[in-house]
Amino acid sequence: MRGFSFGPIAFKISLWALTIGALIYPVISASRRKLRSSRLRSIDDRGISLGQQQEIIHLGCVMEAEEDQSGLMVDEICENGGAVTEDGANRQRLIISGDQIDVEAYASLYSGRTKIMRLLFVADRCNNATMQLDALRMAYEEIKKGENTQLFREVVQRINGRLGPNYGMDTAWAYAVDHRAEQRKDRLENELNAYRTNLIKESIRMGYNDLGDFYYAHGQLGDALKNYVRTRDYCTTSKHIIHMCLNAILVSIEMGQFSHVLSYVTKAEQGHDSSLDDITAAKLCCAAGLAHLEAKKYKIAARKFLDVGHELLSNYNEVIAPQDVATYGALCALASFDRSELKSKVIDNVNFRNFLELVPEIRELIQDFYTSRYASCLGYLENLKTNLLLDIHLHDHVEILYNKIRNKALIQYTHPFVSVDLHMMASAFKTTVAGLEKELEALITHNEIQARIDSHNKILYARHADLRNATFQRVLQTGKEFDRDMKALLLRASLLKHEHNNKLPRKHTGGL
């Protein structure tokens, strides 16, 4: 009986053991992975030799997936492949090539003079003959919708007969436009003189505005700005002042006088908050962002573009498109924001997310940069570079912004580690070891990375500051300052107690 009853008991004990083991095993595995990851990220000098540190780092960077792939953060940082999904599969990322842009789609984002100037800029800068002719053709067609005959003649000269007889010099059209322009100019000037004689402020303001619009339409930007600014003395409401500022900003941007842009943005914002609707506020943010971008103040420019309201839509396409807001703001933020600012002001910014949705490549590269997928991020940047160099406002800043972003990526990559294998790092950044060494040397020289390079073994070793000693020194300095302040207070109290007055005697300047 005893032997017969022992079998079920043994079976139950075995079943309990298996159940407990199944529950405990994932916890133990997770603890082992966490310990292993912490060793890789925060190895200190507590009795670990240099050779052991190198061995641990090497093992951490090349470890196989022993238990599951969800905890292999180090592999993701070292390999810099696609994003790892919940099932461990690599998510494919679509990178749109920037070899040739759709000129027609690009031009459709803008209107007015800026559309023409952007098309001419593309025609001047691109090396693709087809794109160049497409841009010139669309610029020709857009100019004929307006009255700028001087710009029309310049475009015809650039085309130089390459688009056929339909895109040649239309002398009859140019003569008719110039003739109508002379008549309209005389009429506007006569009306303005009559208004000035009658001293009607509102009519005078509108007369100057009409003259400014006339000169702007004919490409005479200097005269347009003068007439717009002259309305200032005849503005009777805050809305009039804001309208004057927006006109001056528009012309100043076309003329490239961005110092004037900031002046008029400030004037529009000061004291007129109640008159600023959401669209106008968004326009002013865009204008200020462009001015700071031109001045290479990338952090301020990023903040301005990030503050642009979603109400902008296509209401300012005579200057900038919503896609430009996303591109300019994101690149300036990547180049100037730290990791926490990038998270709070860009990634978690619900308002700016609306703009990022218009440019998926920019949205993805920001996510890649924040999640340390640097190879993918730099891949997006490289593929977008050709298009960005054709942007009329951004082309002068592309190399600077790209260098800043790449340097930040290098700094963030090396920050968690005590030592880094340069071969793996070079693979992650799609460069050679020799080229990577030069980049790291420059960062070390400028004190942006606290490290030293073992050129023989191709390893970067971090130099961590002695925080213990620094803390002691700071405490001692604080103690000395406290002691000095207390002695001064005691001396003052003693002087007051003994009614000691050390005033100088008054000087007598003569007299009785």
C-alpha positions as CSV (number, residue, x, y, z in Angstrom):
1,M,0.0,0.0,0.0
2,R,2.8,2.4,0.9
3,G,4.5,1.7,-2.4
4,F,1.3,2.1,-4.3
5,S,0.4,5.5,-2.6
6,F,3.9,7.0,-3.0
7,G,3.6,7.2,-6.8
8,P,0.9,9.9,-7.0
9,I,2.6,11.9,-4.2
10,A,5.9,11.9,-6.1
11,F,4.1,12.9,-9.3
12,K,2.5,15.9,-7.5
13,I,5.8,17.0,-6.0
14,S,7.4,16.8,-9.5
15,L,4.6,18.8,-11.0
16,W,4.9,21.5,-8.3
17,A,8.6,21.7,-8.9
18,L,8.1,22.2,-12.6
19,T,5.5,24.8,-12.1
20,I,7.7,26.8,-9.6
21,G,10.6,26.5,-12.0
22,A,8.6,27.8,-14.9
23,L,7.6,30.8,-12.9
24,I,11.0,31.6,-11.5
25,Y,13.0,31.0,-14.7
26,P,11.8,34.1,-16.6
27,V,12.6,36.3,-13.5
28,I,16.1,34.8,-13.2
29,S,16.7,35.3,-17.0
30,A,15.5,38.9,-16.9
31,S,17.7,39.6,-13.9
32,R,20.7,38.1,-15.7
33,R,20.0,40.2,-18.8
34,K,19.6,43.3,-16.7
35,L,22.8,42.6,-14.8
36,R,24.7,42.0,-18.1
37,S,23.3,45.2,-19.6
38,S,24.2,47.3,-16.5
39,R,27.7,45.9,-16.6
40,L,28.1,47.0,-20.2
41,R,26.7,50.5,-19.6
42,S,28.2,51.4,-16.3
43,I,31.5,49.5,-15.7
44,D,33.6,51.2,-13.1
45,D,37.0,50.6,-11.7
46,R,35.9,48.6,-8.6
47,G,38.6,45.9,-8.9
48,I,38.0,45.1,-12.6
49,S,41.2,45.1,-14.6
50,L,41.4,46.8,-18.0
51,G,41.6,43.5,-19.7
52,Q,38.5,42.3,-18.0
53,Q,36.6,45.5,-18.9
54,Q,37.6,45.0,-22.6
55,E,36.4,41.4,-22.4
56,I,33.1,42.4,-20.9
57,I,32.5,45.1,-23.5
58,H,33.4,42.8,-26.3
59,L,31.2,40.0,-25.1
60,G,28.3,42.5,-24.6
61,C,28.6,43.8,-28.2
62,V,28.8,40.4,-29.9
63,M,26.6,38.2,-27.6
64,E,24.2,35.8,-29.3
65,A,20.5,35.7,-28.5
66,E,20.7,33.0,-25.8
67,E,17.2,33.5,-24.2
68,D,15.2,36.0,-26.2
69,Q,15.9,39.1,-28.3
70,S,13.8,41.6,-26.4
71,G,16.6,42.6,-24.0
72,L,19.5,43.0,-26.5
73,M,19.8,46.8,-26.4
74,V,23.5,46.7,-26.8
75,D,23.2,44.7,-30.1
76,E,20.8,47.3,-31.4
77,I,23.2,50.2,-30.6
78,C,26.2,48.4,-32.0
79,E,24.5,47.1,-35.2
80,N,22.2,50.1,-35.8
81,G,19.8,48.1,-38.0
82,G,16.1,48.5,-38.3
83,A,13.8,49.0,-35.4
84,V,13.1,45.8,-33.4
85,T,9.5,45.0,-33.1
86,E,7.8,43.0,-30.3
87,D,8.2,39.7,-32.3
88,G,11.9,40.5,-32.8
89,A,11.6,41.0,-36.5
90,N,13.4,44.0,-38.2
91,R,10.9,46.5,-39.5
92,Q,11.7,47.6,-43.1
93,R,12.2,51.3,-43.5
94,L,11.4,53.1,-46.8
95,I,14.1,55.7,-47.7
96,I,13.0,57.9,-50.5
97,S,15.9,58.7,-52.9
98,G,16.7,62.4,-53.3
99,D,18.3,62.0,-56.8
100,Q,15.4,63.8,-58.5
101,I,12.6,65.7,-57.0
102,D,9.2,66.2,-58.5
103,V,9.5,69.8,-59.5
104,E,5.8,70.2,-60.3
105,A,4.8,68.9,-56.9
106,Y,7.4,71.0,-55.2
107,A,6.3,74.2,-57.0
108,S,2.6,73.5,-56.1
109,L,3.4,74.2,-52.4
110,Y,4.0,77.9,-53.1
111,S,2.4,80.9,-54.7
112,G,3.4,84.3,-56.0
113,R,6.9,85.5,-56.3
114,T,8.5,82.9,-54.0
115,K,7.2,80.2,-56.3
116,I,9.0,81.7,-59.2
117,M,12.2,82.4,-57.2
118,R,12.3,78.8,-55.9
119,L,11.9,77.4,-59.4
120,L,14.7,79.6,-60.7
121,F,16.9,78.5,-57.7
122,V,16.3,74.9,-58.5
123,A,17.1,75.5,-62.2
124,D,20.4,77.2,-61.2
125,R,21.5,74.6,-58.7
126,C,20.4,71.2,-60.0
127,N,22.6,69.1,-62.3
128,N,19.8,67.3,-64.0
129,A,18.9,68.8,-67.4
130,T,15.3,67.6,-67.3
131,M,14.7,69.1,-63.9
132,Q,16.3,72.3,-65.0
133,L,14.1,72.7,-68.0
134,D,11.0,71.7,-66.1
135,A,11.7,74.4,-63.5
136,L,12.3,77.0,-66.2
137,R,9.2,76.1,-68.0
138,M,7.0,76.4,-64.9
139,A,8.7,79.7,-64.0
140,Y,7.9,81.0,-67.5
141,E,4.3,80.0,-67.2
142,E,3.9,81.5,-63.7
143,I,5.5,84.8,-64.6
144,K,3.1,85.3,-67.5
145,K,0.3,85.2,-64.9
146,G,1.7,88.3,-63.4
147,E,3.2,91.6,-64.5
148,N,6.9,91.3,-63.8
149,T,8.3,91.8,-67.3
150,Q,11.9,92.3,-66.2
151,L,12.0,88.8,-64.6
152,F,10.2,87.5,-67.7
153,R,13.1,88.7,-69.9
154,E,15.6,87.1,-67.6
155,V,13.8,83.7,-67.7
156,V,13.6,83.8,-71.5
157,Q,17.3,84.4,-71.6
158,R,18.0,81.4,-69.4
159,I,15.8,79.2,-71.4
160,N,17.7,80.3,-74.6
161,G,15.3,78.5,-77.0
162,R,15.7,75.0,-75.4
163,L,12.0,74.7,-74.8
164,G,10.9,75.5,-78.3
165,P,9.1,78.6,-79.8
166,N,6.3,78.5,-77.3
167,Y,8.7,79.6,-74.5
168,G,10.4,82.4,-76.3
169,M,10.3,86.1,-76.0
170,D,6.7,87.3,-76.2
171,T,7.3,90.9,-77.1
172,A,3.7,91.8,-77.6
173,W,2.7,90.6,-74.1
174,A,5.6,92.4,-72.5
175,Y,4.8,95.7,-74.3
176,A,1.1,95.4,-73.3
177,V,1.9,94.8,-69.6
178,D,4.4,97.6,-69.5
179,H,1.9,100.0,-71.1
180,R,-0.8,99.1,-68.6
181,A,1.7,99.4,-65.8
182,E,2.6,103.0,-66.7
183,Q,-1.0,104.0,-66.9
184,R,-1.9,102.4,-63.6
185,K,1.1,103.9,-61.9
186,D,0.1,107.4,-63.0
187,R,-3.4,106.8,-61.8
188,L,-2.3,105.5,-58.3
189,E,0.1,108.4,-57.8
190,N,-2.6,111.0,-58.8
191,E,-5.1,109.4,-56.4
192,L,-2.5,109.4,-53.6
193,N,-1.7,113.1,-54.1
194,A,-5.4,113.9,-53.9
195,Y,-5.7,111.9,-50.7
196,R,-2.7,113.8,-49.2
197,T,-4.3,117.1,-50.2
198,N,-7.5,116.2,-48.4
199,L,-5.6,114.9,-45.4
200,I,-7.7,111.7,-45.2
201,K,-5.5,109.3,-43.2
202,E,-7.2,106.1,-44.1
203,S,-7.3,106.9,-47.8
204,I,-3.6,107.9,-47.7
205,R,-2.7,104.6,-46.0
206,M,-4.6,102.6,-48.6
207,G,-3.0,104.7,-51.4
208,Y,0.5,103.8,-50.1
209,N,-0.5,100.2,-49.8
210,D,-1.8,100.1,-53.4
211,L,1.5,101.6,-54.6
212,G,3.4,99.1,-52.6
213,D,1.4,96.3,-54.1
214,F,2.0,97.7,-57.6
215,Y,5.8,97.9,-57.2
216,Y,5.9,94.4,-55.6
217,A,4.0,92.9,-58.5
218,H,6.5,94.4,-60.9
219,G,9.6,93.3,-59.0
220,Q,10.6,96.7,-57.7
221,L,11.1,95.5,-54.1
222,G,12.9,98.6,-52.8
223,D,10.1,100.9,-53.9
224,A,7.5,98.5,-52.6
225,L,9.2,98.4,-49.1
226,K,9.3,102.3,-49.0
227,N,5.6,102.6,-49.7
228,Y,4.6,99.9,-47.3
229,V,6.6,101.5,-44.5
230,R,5.2,104.9,-45.2
231,T,1.7,103.7,-44.2
232,R,3.0,103.5,-40.6
233,D,2.3,107.2,-40.0
234,Y,-1.3,106.7,-41.1
235,C,-2.2,103.6,-39.2
236,T,-5.1,104.2,-36.8
237,T,-5.6,100.7,-35.4
238,S,-3.4,97.8,-34.3
239,K,-4.6,95.8,-37.2
240,H,-3.3,98.4,-39.6
241,I,0.1,98.2,-37.9
242,I,0.2,94.4,-38.2
243,H,-0.8,94.6,-41.8
244,M,2.0,97.0,-42.5
245,C,4.5,94.8,-40.6
246,L,3.4,91.7,-42.6
247,N,3.9,93.5,-45.9
248,A,7.3,94.8,-44.8
249,I,8.3,91.3,-43.7
250,L,7.2,89.8,-47.0
251,V,9.4,92.2,-49.1
252,S,12.3,92.0,-46.6
253,I,12.4,88.2,-46.9
254,E,12.4,88.5,-50.8
255,M,15.2,91.0,-50.5
256,G,17.2,88.9,-48.1
257,Q,17.2,91.6,-45.4
258,F,16.5,89.4,-42.4
259,S,17.5,92.0,-39.8
260,H,14.5,94.0,-41.0
261,V,12.4,90.9,-40.7
262,L,13.1,90.6,-37.0
263,S,12.5,94.2,-36.4
264,Y,9.0,94.1,-38.0
265,V,8.2,90.8,-36.3
266,T,9.0,92.4,-32.9
267,K,7.0,95.5,-33.8
268,A,4.0,93.4,-34.7
269,E,4.1,91.3,-31.6
270,Q,4.7,94.2,-29.1
271,G,1.5,95.6,-27.7
272,H,-0.8,94.0,-30.2
273,D,-1.3,90.5,-28.7
274,S,-5.1,91.0,-28.6
275,S,-5.1,91.8,-32.4
276,L,-3.0,88.7,-33.4
277,D,-5.2,85.9,-34.6
278,D,-3.8,82.4,-34.8
279,I,-2.9,82.6,-38.5
280,T,-1.0,85.9,-38.1
281,A,0.9,84.6,-35.0
282,A,1.9,81.5,-37.0
283,K,3.1,83.8,-39.9
284,L,5.2,85.8,-37.5
285,C,6.8,82.7,-36.0
286,C,7.7,81.5,-39.5
287,A,9.3,84.8,-40.4
288,A,11.2,85.0,-37.1
289,G,12.4,81.4,-37.6
290,L,13.7,82.2,-41.1
291,A,15.5,85.2,-39.8
292,H,17.2,83.3,-37.0
293,L,18.0,80.4,-39.4
294,E,19.7,82.9,-41.7
295,A,21.7,84.2,-38.7
296,K,22.8,80.6,-37.9
297,K,21.0,80.8,-34.5
298,Y,19.7,77.3,-34.9
299,K,18.3,76.8,-31.4
300,I,16.2,79.9,-31.5
301,A,15.1,79.1,-35.0
302,A,14.0,75.7,-33.9
303,R,11.9,77.1,-31.1
304,K,10.2,79.5,-33.5
305,F,9.4,76.8,-36.0
306,L,8.2,74.5,-33.2
307,D,5.8,77.3,-32.0
308,V,4.1,77.6,-35.4
309,G,0.4,76.8,-35.0
310,H,-1.3,74.2,-37.0
311,E,-3.6,76.9,-38.3
312,L,-0.8,78.0,-40.8
313,L,-1.8,75.3,-43.4
314,S,-1.3,77.0,-46.8
315,N,-2.1,80.5,-45.6
316,Y,1.6,81.6,-45.9
317,N,2.6,79.8,-49.0
318,E,3.8,83.1,-50.5
319,V,6.7,82.6,-48.1
320,I,6.9,79.1,-46.7
321,A,5.0,75.8,-46.9
322,P,4.0,73.6,-43.9
323,Q,6.5,71.0,-45.1
324,D,9.3,73.6,-44.8
325,V,8.3,74.3,-41.2
326,A,8.7,70.6,-40.4
327,T,12.0,70.3,-42.2
328,Y,13.6,73.5,-40.9
329,G,12.3,73.0,-37.3
330,A,13.4,69.3,-37.1
331,L,16.9,69.8,-38.5
332,C,17.6,72.9,-36.3
333,A,16.3,70.9,-33.3
334,L,18.4,67.9,-34.0
335,A,21.5,70.1,-34.4
336,S,20.9,72.2,-31.2
337,F,18.6,70.4,-28.7
338,D,19.8,68.0,-26.1
339,R,18.1,64.6,-25.7
340,S,15.5,65.8,-23.1
341,E,14.6,68.8,-25.2
342,L,14.2,66.7,-28.3
343,K,11.8,64.4,-26.5
344,S,9.7,67.1,-24.8
345,K,9.7,69.8,-27.5
346,V,9.7,67.8,-30.7
347,I,8.6,64.2,-30.3
348,D,6.0,64.9,-27.7
349,N,4.9,68.1,-29.3
350,V,1.3,67.4,-30.5
351,N,1.2,70.6,-32.5
352,F,4.5,70.0,-34.3
353,R,3.5,66.4,-35.0
354,N,0.9,67.7,-37.4
355,F,3.7,69.2,-39.5
356,L,5.9,66.1,-39.2
357,E,3.1,63.9,-40.7
358,L,3.5,65.9,-43.9
359,V,7.2,64.8,-44.2
360,P,7.5,61.1,-43.1
361,E,11.2,61.0,-43.8
362,I,11.9,63.8,-41.3
363,R,9.6,62.2,-38.7
364,E,11.4,58.9,-39.0
365,L,14.9,60.3,-38.8
366,I,14.0,62.1,-35.6
367,Q,12.7,58.9,-34.1
368,D,15.8,57.1,-35.3
369,F,18.1,59.7,-33.7
370,Y,16.3,59.6,-30.4
371,T,16.3,55.8,-30.3
372,S,20.0,55.6,-31.2
373,R,19.5,54.1,-34.6
374,Y,22.2,56.3,-36.0
375,A,22.8,54.4,-39.2
376,S,19.2,54.6,-40.2
377,C,19.1,58.3,-39.2
378,L,22.2,59.2,-41.2
379,G,20.8,57.2,-44.1
380,Y,17.7,59.4,-44.2
381,L,19.8,62.5,-44.0
382,E,22.1,61.5,-46.8
383,N,19.1,60.7,-49.1
384,L,17.4,64.0,-48.3
385,K,20.6,66.0,-48.8
386,T,20.2,66.5,-52.5
387,N,16.7,68.0,-52.1
388,L,17.7,70.2,-49.2
389,L,20.6,71.7,-51.2
390,L,17.9,72.9,-53.6
391,D,16.0,74.8,-50.9
392,I,16.3,78.5,-51.3
393,H,16.6,79.2,-47.5
394,L,18.3,76.0,-46.2
395,H,21.0,75.4,-48.8
396,D,23.7,77.4,-47.0
397,H,23.1,75.6,-43.8
398,V,22.9,72.0,-44.8
399,E,26.6,71.2,-44.3
400,I,26.7,73.0,-40.9
401,L,23.5,71.3,-39.6
402,Y,24.6,67.9,-40.9
403,N,28.0,68.2,-39.1
404,K,26.3,69.3,-35.9
405,I,23.8,66.4,-36.1
406,R,26.6,63.8,-36.8
407,N,28.8,65.1,-34.0
408,K,25.9,64.9,-31.6
409,A,25.3,61.3,-32.7
410,L,28.9,60.4,-32.1
411,I,28.9,62.0,-28.7
412,Q,25.6,60.2,-27.7
413,Y,26.9,56.9,-29.0
414,T,30.1,57.0,-26.9
415,H,28.5,58.4,-23.7
416,P,27.2,55.2,-22.0
417,F,30.4,53.2,-22.5
418,V,33.7,52.9,-20.8
419,S,35.4,51.7,-24.0
420,V,34.2,51.4,-27.6
421,D,35.5,49.2,-30.4
422,L,36.1,51.7,-33.3
423,H,35.5,49.0,-35.9
424,M,31.9,48.5,-34.6
425,M,31.4,52.2,-34.3
426,A,32.7,52.8,-37.8
427,S,30.3,50.1,-39.1
428,A,27.4,51.8,-37.3
429,F,28.2,55.2,-38.8
430,K,28.9,53.9,-42.3
431,T,32.5,55.2,-42.4
432,T,36.1,54.0,-42.2
433,V,38.0,53.5,-39.0
434,A,40.6,56.1,-40.1
435,G,37.8,58.6,-40.9
436,L,36.1,57.9,-37.6
437,E,39.4,58.5,-35.7
438,K,39.7,61.9,-37.2
439,E,36.2,62.9,-36.3
440,L,36.7,61.6,-32.7
441,E,40.0,63.5,-32.4
442,A,38.3,66.7,-33.4
443,L,35.6,66.2,-30.8
444,I,38.2,65.3,-28.1
445,T,40.3,68.4,-29.0
446,H,37.2,70.6,-28.6
447,N,36.5,69.0,-25.3
448,E,33.1,67.6,-26.5
449,I,34.1,64.0,-25.7
450,Q,36.1,63.1,-22.5
451,A,38.1,60.2,-23.9
452,R,41.3,59.0,-25.4
453,I,42.0,56.8,-28.4
454,D,44.1,53.6,-28.5
455,S,45.2,53.9,-32.1
456,H,47.0,50.5,-32.1
457,N,44.0,48.5,-30.8
458,K,41.4,50.9,-32.3
459,I,39.5,51.3,-29.0
460,L,38.1,54.5,-27.5
461,Y,38.5,54.8,-23.7
462,A,36.3,57.2,-21.7
463,R,37.8,59.5,-19.2
464,H,35.4,59.9,-16.3
465,A,35.9,62.9,-13.9
466,D,36.7,62.2,-10.3
467,L,33.4,63.2,-8.9
468,R,34.4,62.3,-5.3
469,N,37.3,64.7,-5.3
470,A,35.3,67.4,-7.1
471,T,32.6,67.2,-4.5
472,F,35.1,67.5,-1.7
473,Q,36.7,70.6,-3.3
474,R,33.3,72.2,-3.8
475,V,32.3,71.5,-0.2
476,L,35.6,73.0,1.1
477,Q,35.1,76.1,-1.1
478,T,31.5,76.5,0.1
479,G,32.8,76.2,3.7
480,K,35.4,78.9,3.2
481,E,32.8,81.3,1.7
482,F,30.4,80.6,4.6
483,D,33.2,81.3,7.1
484,R,34.1,84.5,5.4
485,D,30.5,85.7,5.3
486,M,30.0,84.9,9.0
487,K,33.1,86.8,10.1
488,A,31.8,89.8,8.1
489,L,28.4,89.6,9.7
490,L,29.9,89.3,13.2
491,L,32.2,92.3,12.5
492,R,29.2,94.4,11.4
493,A,27.2,93.4,14.4
494,S,30.1,94.3,16.7
495,L,30.4,97.7,15.1
496,L,26.7,98.4,15.4
497,K,26.7,97.2,19.0
498,H,29.5,99.7,20.0
499,E,27.9,102.5,17.9
500,H,31.1,102.9,16.0
501,N,30.6,105.4,13.2
502,N,33.4,105.7,10.7
503,K,32.0,108.6,8.6
504,L,34.5,111.0,7.0
505,P,34.4,114.6,8.2
506,R,32.6,117.0,5.9
507,K,34.8,119.2,3.8
508,H,34.4,123.0,4.2
509,T,34.6,125.0,1.0
510,G,35.1,128.4,2.6
511,G,32.9,131.1,3.9
512,L,32.2,132.4,7.4
